[in-house]
Amino acid sequence: MDKYNIPRLSHKEANQKFNANNHNNYKGDRTSHGDGCIKLLMPEHPHSINGYVLEHIVIMENHIGRSLKKGGE
């Protein structure tokens, strides 16, 4: 994250920034995960769970130019 100048946010900061004025059932395209990770709405993504994929997965896939393999293969 430091290499790409992506700011680190605490769980509280992430919730305030990305879920401002939204309820717990917010279904927008970007939201914070229970542990502070950011989820993106990408239902077609092979790693999506309930239509969301963790943002750090998408960032790494974009960086290496391919999809990540499941199970560390």
N, C-alpha and C positions, 0 to 999 in steps of 0.2 A: 504494500500500500504506500509505503514511503517513496518507493521508486517512481510511482505514477502520481504522486502528490494527491492521494486520496485521503481525506481527513478521517481520523479515527474518532468515532463517537461512542459515548457510553450508551447503555441501553436506554436510559432516561432521555438523553439528548436525541437519539434516533427516533424514539417514539414522539417526542415533541416536534421534531423537524418533519418527519414523513407522515405522521398521522394527525396533524393539527386539524381540529374541528371535525374529525371523523369519529364514528362510533366503532366498537369492536368488530362489527360485521362489515367493515369497509372492504369493498371489492375493487379498489382502484388498481392501477398498473404497478404500483410500488408501495410496499409496506414493510414494517419491521417485524422480524421474527421474534419469538419469545425470548431468545437469548441475545438479542441485539443485532443479529444478522439481517440484511435486507433481502426481501423476496421480490421478484419481478413476475408480473402476470404474463406467462408464456405457455399457454396450454398445449401447444404443439411441440414443445421442447422435450426431448427424450428423458431428461432428468426431472421433469416437473412432477410435483406432488400436489394434487388438488388444483392443478392449473398454474402453480407457482414454482419457480426455480430460484435457488439461492444466487444472489447477484455475483458473488465471488466465483462461482462456476462459470457464468457467462463471461466475466472479465478474463479469466484464464483461457477459456476456449478462444476468445477473440485474440488474445496475445499469442497463442501457439498456432492459431490458424486451423484448428480442427476440433471436433467434439472430444470431450474427455471420455475415456473408456470406463465402463462400470467395473467395480471390483478391483481397480488398480492393475488391470491387464495391460 
